[in-house]
């Protein structure tokens, strides 16, 4: 029920904001609006403004909406209303009316990001887990446990790093833009002012995904290698490990964090057999040794080791909050950067460098809406911002039937001095509709595949 409610609210809010952009600009440009509809299909409820004559409608299918304007191409226009007809306006005004819809979605994202910045949000501290072996951060000398305090591209002034998400955003951007970074960190002994150059410019990746983070070496924040819940019949419980035990060593390997310990356990079974391990743990302040023999389980057809326990303490958290103007500036920058990354992803899909599996449809969106709402209002607002950016960027693409396609027509009209002919427009609309239909089918297929998988 929460998933359905969160999805309806999300789609409703994004559609209303998008159509309000068209509506507001149309009214500002002197165009008469005949109908403002949230949803398609049969009308459920409606109200007509006695002042403007605009009919406001809620329709049965909520996956979209439209603003119907007075248009001579769709019927006769009364003589006294010719000046309020859409095509009677200049190219610039028509383009402004079309563009304001997707721009309103980008504006909504900016506002939501700013609201989260102002109210504050709890994030994991920027403390490194043990970097992936052979990754950029591992080769730069990081071993895990370092807290990053400032960062910058080489040659720029250092800027404060407030959280792990802040750090991950820095390194992702640097890798995608092929920039080297300088980071300042505090080590486990509290020594301040250590500067390290991190060569991220050599990473040959063009898409922000798990593979990129593997190459960088930063997967998640630091989590102490502490034993959590132990399953009945699991190797951990049978060995005598207890809730709260902190693992210091596994055989000869010093344990830095939970991620390292989990990987050592998994890799212990990859040969198809396991050996007894000596775990050194700290229990109630006292060191102890425990003999642990992981059990073989199968994951994606491959053998791995398991001990039947949750491993890892919650990461240290920090509340990140910004002032009025700083919050707006960061929200604007984040909106721009996410928009660019979204456009890059679409471009990678178009040229075949990214999989069509990255396309998501209404089922996946509904799933994420429910999950984010279950976590809390802040996560739900961030989800809304991300979807709003995706909707805005998608609608600005120069694809017939989308707002960007109409803008493409107006650019042609501005350059040539004459509008696109009805014949050409009809053919291009058919092509655009076919492309959009294929994209929707692929997105829904991906949704169903994820659901069944």
Secondary structure, 3 states (H helix, E strand, C coil): CHHHHHHHHHHHHHHHHHHHHHHHHHHHCCCCEEEEEEEEEEEEEEEECCCCCCEEEEEEEEEEEEEEECCHHHCCCCHHHHHHCHHHCCHHHHHHHHHHHHHHHHHHHHHHHHHHHHHCEEEECCEECCCCCCCHHHHCCCCCCCEEEEEEECCCCCEECCCHHHHHHHHHHHHHCCCCEEEEEECCCCCCCEEEEECCCCCCCCCCCHHHHHHHCCCCECCCCEEEEECCCCHHHHHCCCCCCEEEEECCEECCCHHHHHHHHHHCCCCCCCCCEEEEEEECCEEEEEEECCEEEEECCEEEEECCEEECCCCCEEEECCCHHHHHHHHHHHHHHHHHHHHHHHHHHHHCCCCHHHCCCHHHHHHHHHHHHHHCHHHHHHHHHHHHHHHHHHHHCCCCCCHHHHHHHHHHHHHHCCCCCHHHHHHHHHHHHHHHHHHHHHHHHHHHHHHHC
